[in-house]
Amino acid sequence: MQVIPFNASVRRDTFDCGEPALNHYLQHLAGQHSRKNVSRTFIALTRDTLAGFYSLSMAESQLAELPDQTRHKLPRQYPVPVARLSRLAVDKTFQGQRIGEILLMNALARCARIAGEIGTVGVIVDAKHDRAQRFYLKYGFTPYTTKPLTLFIPMRMVMQSLLV
């Protein structure tokens, strides 16, 4: 499997992860968002078949929303910069084969490289539902104080786990 930047020539019309909003995003919006610098999408190819994807963008977080263990170490006057994992999905054909984990690790490694160039205190993700939330919790994400389906992982934890 290889993870590459979004490529409009890769067939996307048959992609189905079971979440219509994520299917629609990949099939109709990912290219537009990339061209307009809204986000960047990366696709996983297995034997030239689109197995999954994720999208990243920059964001900011209000300090009060971050988990307690992170909040006390940051400046209090301003929102803090974060990377946003805005979407992550695996085609139903490939679910259960740890491709979601591979995509997540690829996304976190990419965020760690970005953190070497610009300031970011961590990565946030908005889980679509409880099942997605459980997936992210397994990898060290913790819920926001105000939104339980919005999860955060500190960049220092990402860098330590990836030995960056």
C-alpha positions as CSV (number, residue, x, y, z in Angstrom):
1,M,0.0,0.0,0.0
2,Q,1.1,3.5,-0.7
3,V,-0.2,6.8,0.6
4,I,0.1,9.7,-1.9
5,P,-1.3,13.2,-2.3
6,F,-4.8,13.4,-3.8
7,N,-4.7,12.7,-7.5
8,A,-7.8,13.5,-9.6
9,S,-7.0,10.7,-12.0
10,V,-7.5,8.0,-9.4
11,R,-11.0,6.5,-9.7
12,R,-13.1,7.6,-6.7
13,D,-16.7,7.0,-7.8
14,T,-16.8,3.5,-6.4
15,F,-15.3,4.5,-3.0
16,D,-17.8,3.6,-0.2
17,C,-16.8,3.8,3.4
18,G,-20.4,3.5,4.7
19,E,-20.6,7.2,5.6
20,P,-22.3,9.2,2.7
21,A,-20.8,12.5,3.8
22,L,-17.2,11.1,3.6
23,N,-17.9,9.4,0.3
24,H,-19.3,12.7,-1.1
25,Y,-16.3,14.7,0.2
26,L,-13.8,12.4,-1.5
27,Q,-15.8,12.1,-4.8
28,H,-16.7,15.8,-5.2
29,L,-14.9,18.2,-2.9
30,A,-11.4,16.9,-2.1
31,G,-9.9,18.2,-5.4
32,Q,-11.6,21.6,-5.0
33,H,-10.4,22.0,-1.4
34,S,-6.9,21.1,-2.5
35,R,-6.9,23.6,-5.4
36,K,-8.2,26.4,-3.0
37,N,-5.7,25.5,-0.2
38,V,-8.6,24.7,2.2
39,S,-7.2,21.3,3.0
40,R,-4.9,18.6,1.6
41,T,-6.2,15.0,1.0
42,F,-4.0,12.0,0.9
43,I,-5.2,8.7,-0.5
44,A,-4.2,5.1,0.2
45,L,-3.8,2.9,-2.8
46,T,-3.7,-0.9,-2.7
47,R,-3.0,-2.6,-6.0
48,D,-4.2,0.7,-7.8
49,T,-7.4,0.6,-5.8
50,L,-8.4,3.5,-3.6
51,A,-8.5,1.9,-0.1
52,G,-8.9,5.0,2.1
53,F,-8.1,8.6,2.5
54,Y,-7.6,11.4,5.0
55,S,-7.6,15.2,4.9
56,L,-5.6,17.7,6.9
57,S,-5.9,21.4,7.5
58,M,-4.7,24.0,10.0
59,A,-7.0,25.3,12.7
60,E,-7.0,27.0,16.1
61,S,-8.5,25.9,19.4
62,Q,-9.7,27.8,22.3
63,L,-7.6,27.0,25.3
64,A,-10.6,26.2,27.5
65,E,-11.6,23.4,25.2
66,L,-8.4,21.5,25.4
67,P,-7.9,18.6,27.9
68,D,-6.7,19.8,31.4
69,Q,-3.3,18.1,31.1
70,T,-2.4,20.2,28.0
71,R,-4.2,23.5,28.9
72,H,-2.1,24.5,31.9
73,K,1.1,24.6,29.8
74,L,-0.1,27.1,27.1
75,P,-0.5,30.9,26.8
76,R,-3.8,32.0,28.2
77,Q,-4.5,35.0,26.1
78,Y,-4.9,33.5,22.7
79,P,-6.3,30.6,20.7
80,V,-3.6,28.0,20.1
81,P,-2.6,26.6,16.7
82,V,-3.5,23.0,15.9
83,A,-3.5,20.7,12.9
84,R,-7.0,19.3,12.1
85,L,-7.5,15.8,10.8
86,S,-10.7,16.7,9.2
87,R,-11.5,13.4,7.6
88,L,-10.3,9.8,7.6
89,A,-12.1,6.9,5.9
90,V,-11.5,3.4,4.7
91,D,-13.5,1.7,1.9
92,K,-15.8,-1.1,3.2
93,T,-13.8,-3.6,1.1
94,F,-10.7,-2.8,3.1
95,Q,-12.1,-2.3,6.6
96,G,-10.7,-4.5,9.3
97,Q,-7.3,-4.6,7.7
98,R,-5.7,-1.9,9.8
99,I,-5.7,0.6,6.9
100,G,-7.3,3.2,9.2
101,E,-4.4,2.8,11.6
102,I,-1.9,3.2,8.7
103,L,-3.6,6.3,7.5
104,L,-3.7,7.8,11.0
105,M,0.0,7.1,11.6
106,N,0.8,8.7,8.2
107,A,-1.3,11.7,9.0
108,L,0.3,12.1,12.5
109,A,3.8,11.8,11.0
110,R,2.9,14.4,8.4
111,C,1.6,16.7,11.2
112,A,4.9,16.2,13.1
113,R,6.9,17.2,10.1
114,I,4.8,20.3,9.7
115,A,5.3,21.1,13.4
116,G,9.0,21.3,12.7
117,E,8.2,24.3,10.4
118,I,5.3,26.1,12.0
119,G,3.8,26.2,15.5
120,T,1.2,23.7,16.4
121,V,0.4,22.3,19.8
122,G,-1.3,19.2,18.7
123,V,-3.8,17.5,16.4
124,I,-7.6,17.6,16.7
125,V,-10.2,15.4,15.0
126,D,-14.0,15.5,15.0
127,A,-15.2,11.9,15.4
128,K,-18.4,11.2,13.4
129,H,-19.8,8.9,16.1
130,D,-18.9,6.8,19.2
131,R,-17.3,4.0,17.1
132,A,-14.9,6.6,15.5
133,Q,-14.3,8.1,18.9
134,R,-13.2,4.7,20.3
135,F,-10.8,4.3,17.4
136,Y,-9.0,7.6,18.2
137,L,-9.0,7.0,21.9
138,K,-6.9,3.8,21.3
139,Y,-4.1,6.0,19.9
140,G,-3.9,8.5,22.7
141,F,-6.4,11.2,21.7
142,T,-8.4,12.7,24.6
143,P,-11.8,14.4,24.3
144,Y,-12.2,18.2,24.4
145,T,-13.7,19.4,27.7
146,T,-16.8,20.8,25.9
147,K,-17.3,18.5,22.9
148,P,-16.7,14.8,23.6
149,L,-16.5,13.8,19.9
150,T,-13.8,16.4,19.3
151,L,-10.5,14.8,20.3
152,F,-7.0,16.1,20.8
153,I,-3.5,14.6,20.9
154,P,-0.6,16.8,22.0
155,M,2.2,17.3,19.4
156,R,4.8,16.3,22.0
157,M,3.1,12.9,22.4
158,V,2.9,12.5,18.6
159,M,6.6,13.3,18.2
160,Q,7.6,11.0,21.1
161,S,5.6,8.1,19.7
162,L,7.0,8.6,16.2
163,L,10.5,9.3,17.6
164,V,10.7,12.5,15.5
